[in-house]
Amino acid sequence: MTKFEFIERLKKESIRPGEYCIVLDKITDAPLVLGCVWESNIWKIYQTKERSGHFIIEEFNDENEAFDFFYETILFYA
């Protein structure tokens, strides 16, 4: 799915990933974030913990693959 489809699906299904916030526009080191961003010509799925910065979970060249994977990741925490 595309980024737009992902956003619409989260709204429609009222999915909330527990204590985590979802960030789609930048990589941040804020606590408890799950994110998917386009950076350096690649889609990066990342996570932050309460105190230790961010780490990349997975990288994709394809937007659809990235957001399909990110959706499944969000469901894991929901």
N, C-alpha and C positions, 0 to 999 in steps of 0.2 A: 504494500500500500504506500501511497505517497505521504508526505508530511501533512498535507491538508486533510487527506482521508483519515490519517491517524488522529489528528486533533478532533475531527468530527466524530469519530468512533468513540473516543474517550468521553466526549460530552454526551453522546447518545446513550452510552452504556453506564454512565456515571461511575467510571472506574477511578479509584483512588489508591495509589500504591502505599498504603500504610502511613508511616511517618514521613515518607520521602516526598520531596517536591520534584516536579518534572520541569526541566529546563531544555529548551530547544533552540536557543539563539547564541549560546556561548558556552565555553567550558569554564566552570567556576569551582572554587575550592570551598564553597559554603557547605556547611554540614548537611548530611542526609539529602543528597540530590541524585536523581537518575536523569541522565541527559543523552540526547542524540543531536549532534551538530555536524554541519558541513565545514570542514577545516582542511586546508591544504589539498583540495580536490579529492577528499575522501570523507565518508560518513563515519563518525566515531561515536560509539556507544560508551558512556562512562558512568561511573558511580563515585560518590564521595561517602565517607564514613563520618562519624561525629567529630573527629579531630584530626584526621590524617591526610587532608588533601584529596585529589582525585586519582583514579586509575582507569585506564581504558579496558573495557570488557571485550569489545570486538570492533573490527573495522570492516567497512564494506565500500565497494565502488558503486554499487547500485542502490538508489534511494528506496526502491520497493523492498529489496532484501533487508536493508537497514531497519526500516520501520516495521516490517513483519517481525524481525528479531526483537526489536525494542518493545513492541506490543506484547510479545510473549514474556519478556523480562518484567514488564510492568505487571502482568497478570500474576507472576510468581510472588510479587510483593503485596498484591491486593488482598 
